[in-house]
Amino acid sequence: MTNKEHPPHPRMNKRQRDAFLKEKRVGVLSVARPNRGPYALPIWYDYRGGRIYMETNPKSLHGREMRRTKRATLTVQDEHPPYKYVTIEGPVSFEGVSSESYIRKLARRYLGARGGDAFMRKIYPAYAGSSHVAVLTPETIWSIDRAF
């Protein structure tokens, strides 16, 4: 097929991308691995100031690989027709240990107040103090506003 037969998909502008990324969505984080395919996993994130903030354990596979490569890709999608997505690729930096208040904010964002508080009581104590905040700074951004 040529481009005349299959027109390009409409792209999101910056305002649309920002609004889309601020919505509550699970992202798929991908990090490169030597001699293997990329490692991809669903992840909670916070979008502010044009950057992606994520909680990660530096001893996890994705934490180790992000520290090694200092890069990552995050795809955030709408799974309902007409389908939309934003993919961000760029350098990753680390801001130190995640605070309990930051983890609570993420948990409440994704699970609601009640579920977030339950998460903090039941799951957070197992890794309190061992997770860090990773920051993905967009270098390349792809987006589709409607797949069809």
PyMOL commands that set and color helices and strands:
alter all, ss='L'
color gray80, all
select helices_A, chain A and resi 14-22+61-69+100-122+124-127
alter helices_A, ss='H'
color red, helices_A
select strands_A, chain A and resi 27-31+39-43+46-48+51-56+71-78+84-97+132-136+140-144
alter strands_A, ss='S'
color yellow, strands_A
deselect
rebuild
show_as cartoon
